[in-house]
Amino acid sequence: MPRMGDQRWSCQSCTRCCRDLVVHLFEQDRERIDKHGWRDRLQVAPYVRLGRGWVLNKREDGACVFLDENGLCSIHVQQGADAKPFACRLYPFSVRPVRQGWQVSLRLDCPSAAASKGESLDRAGGWLGQLLNKHEMPHRFRKDSADFRRGLPATAEEIEALQTRLLRWVKDPSRSMNDKVVGAARLTTTLTEAKLEKIRGPRFAELLDLLSSALPTEIASQPQPPHSRQRGMLRQLAFAHAEHLNLAQMRAGLVTQWHHRWRQLRYARRFRKGVGLVPRPPNATRDPTFADVESVSPARDQIQEIESLLLRYVLGRLTGQSVFGEGYYGWPILTGLPALWLSIATAGWWARYHAAADDRPVISLADVATAIGMVDRAASRLPILGAMPERIRINYLLRDDGVARLVCAYAFLDDTK
Ligand code: SF4
């Protein structure tokens, strides 16, 4: 299980996942649906083809065909929770095979998870284990090793040493989340510049201790504002996080169609330039300009709640092992870690976007929750984020204190108050 501090979760039946997500089915799921005659009862196909697999069908408004007029799942109401498809029972958790079993992650795109409502996360481990056993999930473990950088494998002890220092730093309650992320970003940048091939094993742990002890001094010097190229790259990263297709678009093979690619390319260019209206992402109602987004100020209220959400996001990613290696597109540690810190700046940009789209001059907790949900949902799931251009972008932003600059420029909270 991820170790996310005081994280809680219980389903609040908001139905967001029943509307937003595409639910992939196992053969057992389809057999159960067929056995109970749902095709006749619904008068519509309960599941449809998507590529080589099958997914739950959707209505025109995007809702799952099983969602009834009372906002409840028909399978759950009529046959009980155990009869629901595996993916519906698992969400908002996701699992990945690791050497000793399954690594669980909690997805913060579920509003209840983002707001930390319900039972302590510790209680979920038992029923998740039963669910995995019952469904006989194929355990296709590949490897749990990772490279520092290409061609320089890290040992399990070195990964553990790095993770321990980072966790200790981000959990320290005496510092703001912004300082923690800036410090962690600078530590990561220093590691990318170090000759790690010569600093291995215990010496690597010593280096980490040395760098960790220097972090309070590191964060004392505030990063400069990012220059225009760094901002442009951050906006492109923000655009990449927003790619979201609904089921109808996926089935139509939109992602492979030239006009979709052409439009994405044009939008990516507009994000890089940062001039004029922001191309509208899915579910947005109003188009703010890029200048409107930049003019939004950090949050002033519900500071503790925002700090808690950011901390839970970072802890979830670090302890859920979804930052590098098999947990993150097979990326090396020293590319995956900066991607994590940059995802926070990306969320800061999207939180500003949501405030600007709502004509508000200041970020709210709801903006932060939406933005963190978006980056958390995208991380390790959107193929575009694992592509070569993203790695090149991240390597560029590692130079000239770019990561720390962007984290500060798009901070959720104003540390100077
Ligand atoms: S999004 Fe979360 S709270 Fe809402 S119905 Fe799905 S699991 Fe429940």
Boltz pocket constraint, residues with backbone or C-beta under 6 A from the ligand:
constraints:
  - pocket:
      binder: B
      contacts: [[A, 10], [A, 11], [A, 12], [A, 13], [A, 14], [A, 15], [A, 16], [A, 17], [A, 18], [A, 91], [A, 92], [A, 109], [A, 110], [A, 111], [A, 112], [A, 113]]
      max_distance: 6.0
